[in-house]
Amino acid sequence: MKYALIFGGSSFEHEISIVSAITIKEKLDVSAFIFVDKNREFYLIDKENMKSRYFASGDYKNSQKLEITKGGFKYQKGLLKKNYYVNFNVVINLIHGRDGEDGKIPGILEFFNIKAITPNIEACAVSYNKVLTKAYAKEIGVNVIDYEIITSPCTKFDFPVIVKPARLGSSIGVSVVKNQEEFEYAFDVAREFDDLIIVEPFIEGIEEYNLAGCFAGEWIFSKLEKVEKKEFLDFDKKYMDFTRKEINLQEDKKLKKEFEEVFKKVYGKTFTNALIRCDFFYKDGIIYLNEINPVPGSMASYLFDDFEKTVEKLAKNLQEEKYIPINYEYINNIQMAKGK
C-alpha cells in the first residue's frame, strides 16, 4: 500500500500537524509527503526534508509545487512542462484543526475521487464544533457534561468552570477558572481563537480516558489510556507529549469493553473511513464523551500495538462515495412532452 500524507494547513494547529507528520514518517512507509502551507499551496516534500526546521525556515518553497486534480496530485517539469502525477494509493489526512478537521480538505479529496483515510464532511461538522458534538452525542444516547454558550464573561455555573473555544480541535485557548477575575481573562483568551465560546462546570475528581479506533470490516480498537493530569489536559501535555512511549494503560477488560461500546455509538456510520480518538470523562460509573478527535495527534499511533496493520486494514476497506447515475431522463421526458 502506498500512502500520501497530507499535513500542514491554514490552522492554529499547523505546527502540530508538521510534528505529527514527522512522527508518522517513523511509523509508516509513506510514499509521498504533501505539505499545505499557510497560503494553502500544495508542495511535494522529499522524505529527507521532513524536519521541522525545513518548514519553519520557509525552505519548503524550494520543493515541487502540486495541483490537485481528478484522482490525485500533479506537477509539471521540464521545458515542455510535462505533467507528472504523485504515486500513491491512499491519502492520509493529517491536518489538525481548520482545513483538515473542518471539512475543507476532506471535501476536496472526495470531490476529486481521491481515496483517503479521513473524516468526511459530515463527520467534520459533528466533531469540529463542540456544541454540535454535544448535540450529536445526546441524539445517539451518549452522555456529555452540561454546558452553555456564552457571549460575555458570565455563567449559570458555580466556580470553578472550564472555558473553551467551541471550534478548535485542541486544548488551545482552554482555561480552568476559579473566580470572576480569572473568568474575564479566560473569556478574552478564548475569544482570540473563536467567537463561539462555551463553559462547562469543572468537576472535581473526574477521570479522563482516551480510546482510538476505526471500523475496517471489523472493529479495531487501541489500548485504553487513562490520562494523568493536574486540572485538565492542557496543550503541552496533549501535544508536546503525544509521541510518548510510556502510557498509563487501563487493564480492566470490563471497563475497556464499556468504553468500546460507547465508542461504537459515536463512530457509527458518521465517521466511516476515519481513524479517530474519543476523549472520555468517567465519574461514578458513568462515561461521558468529552470530545471527538477526527484527526488525532500522530494518528494516536502510540496507542496501537500494531499501528501499521491497523492503517493498512482501514485503507483496504475504505468505502467509496455512492455513484449517482445522471442520464438526463427527466429533462428528455419534459422535452418530449413539449414535442421538442
Secondary structure, 3 states (H helix, E strand, C coil): CCEEEEEECCCCCHHHHHHHHHHHHCCCCEEEEEEECCCCCEEEECHHHCCHHHHHCCHHHHCEEEEEECCEEEEEECCCCEEEECCCCEEEECCCCCCCCCCHHHHHHHHCCCCEECCCHHHHHHHHCHHHHHHHHHHCCCECCCCEEECCCCCCCCCCEEEEECCCCCCCCCEEECCHHHHHHHHHHHHCCCCCEEEEECCCCCEEEEEEEEECCCEEECCCEECCCCCCCCHHHHHCCCCCCCCCECCCHHHHHHHHHHHHHHHCCCCCCCCEEEEEEEECCEEEEEEEECCCHHHHHHHCCCHHHHHHHHHHCCCCCCCCCCCCHHHHHHHHHCCC
